[in-house]
Amino acid sequence: MAKSTEEKVVRISRAAVANRLVAELNGLTTLEALAEKADDMFVKGGGQSKPTAAKHHVRRALETAEAMGVIELTRPTDLMVKKVKK
C-alpha cells in the first residue's frame, strides 16, 4: 500500500481563526475585512463558508480584546479596529 503524498489539512475552529486574526493585527482595519479573512482561512482549513458565523466570532474576539485593552474599537457606522501601542 503506497503512502499518500497529499498534505493533510489542519482543521481549525472559527473561534481560533478569529483569535489568530486579532492577535496578528498590525494596523487600522474593519470588522468586514477581518470577517472576510477569517472565513477564507476557515475554508482553507476544510470548513464551509459562512460569512455571518465568521463575522460573529470575529466580533466576539474583538470585543474581548477591547475589554483587555489590546485594541481600540471605533463604532461610527462600521466597526473600525486599531491596535493599541504599549
Secondary structure, 3 states (H helix, E strand, C coil): CCCCCCCCCCCCCHHHHHHHHHHCCCCCEEHHHHHHHHHHHHHHCCCCCCHHHHHHHHHHHHHHHHHCCCEEEECCCCCEEEECCC
